[in-house]
């Protein structure tokens, strides 16, 4: 293994290559022994073992004492309805999974022309940007970037950090409910930063939802761009 994948830990690169071998059929039912994998990828056995543990945590592999490591059947994609009241926690809970999430980062930014049009504000207006990771049963399901008008939602970052929910953070600012005004869905190859958070190989495809949420009076409260792993999710459009 060379140093071409700068900034990516060795065990994650090994995990990506094992995952790719399973996807293309090179590895079907059982993984080769750790010693063989270590030689193949030019790493030590500890690195191989860490990669296998990561893939087992995703549900892709299982270890059987005395027999080896086996490939699990692919898990069904999670069906994610996208409609006027799209809520991650409600969608996930309804399918028997445990939702959770965390704030990856937040910052103050200025609205460019595209964001100004979406949020009905002036170009250069102050916004808060929140990057969030959403998880179900320990498996990353989306990374989202939301933009909020800073003058209207001055404590949105603290509110989300305290509650783990955009819905609850908006309630702290008097917005008791909101709805999806517009959603546009495309697909693209995952970028390296999102691949790290979503635990995906760098050649993975993500579904991208670009949306605008508005309050009961039709005023924009959030411009949102969410990336979903295509191998784990299917988006269902509901009116």
Buried (B, 14 or more C-beta within 10 A) or exposed (E): EEEEBEEBEBBBBBBBBBBBBBBEEEBEEEBBEBEEBBEBBEBEEEBBBBBBEBBBEBBBBEEEEEEBBEBEEEEEBBEBBBBEEBBBBEBBEEEEBEBBBEEBEBEEEEBEEEBBBBBEBEEEBBBBBBBBBBBBEEBBBBBBBBBBBBEBBBEBBEBBBEBBBBBEBBBBBEBEEBBBBEBEBEEEEBEEEBBBBBBBBBEBBBBBBBBBBBBEEEEBBBBBBBBBBBBBBEBEEEE
